[in-house]
Structure formats: structure tokens, C-alpha cells
Amino acid sequence: MCTNGVNASQLKSTIEQIDEAVALTRRWTHRSFHLADDAAQKRTAEKLQQAQSLLDDVRALLSEAADIVESESDSNADVTVSLV
């Protein structure tokens, strides 16, 4: 559905693709954390763990954004787009 000149379905799909990329980055960060932790590189492991937490926050925000796309599209259902 296209509302306000934005295809809501495409926007939601794009947000989901971004989330998948962040999920992959989070997995790599998690693996790197374990490598650093196992090698007794405590400061590096700590920073990687902090990065992991921030990536979790990003994923939560992306999930919220995907949900909002749907609700905003539904609330703007009375909008008409016309070719000029």
C-alpha cells in the first residue's frame, strides 16, 4: 500500500533487511567477544560486549519502527495520492 508517497510494504521490508544485517553483525561481535574473552583480553572483551548490547538496542528500535510503519499506514488510509 502506498501512503503519502511511500510504499509501506517496501519500507517495512527495508527495515527488516537492515535488522537482518544488524543481526549478522551482532553474531560476529558475539563470536569476537568469546575469542577475546578466551584469550584473557578483558578490556577488548568488555568493549565487544558493550557493542553487542548496543546492537541489541538497535534491533529493538528497528522492530518498533517496523511495527509503527503498519500503524501509521493504517491511520493514513484515507490519504489519496493523485498523479499531477
Phi, psi and omega in degrees: 000138181252117177233139180053033179078008181240129175280106186298324180294317178294320179298316179296319178297321178296317178298319178295322177294319177298316179300319179297320178294319178293322178299318178295316178298322179296319178298317179296320179296319179298315178297318179295323176303312181296322177299312180295318181296316179295333180269011179061030174264076191297317181293319177296315180299320180297316180294321178294323178294322176295318178298319178302316179297319178294322176295324174298319178296319178299316180297322178295318179295320178296322177297316177297318180298318179297321178293321182293324178306314181295313183292323178291325178294319179294323182285341179257021184296340182274005180280138178245129178257127182238144176282129183256000000 
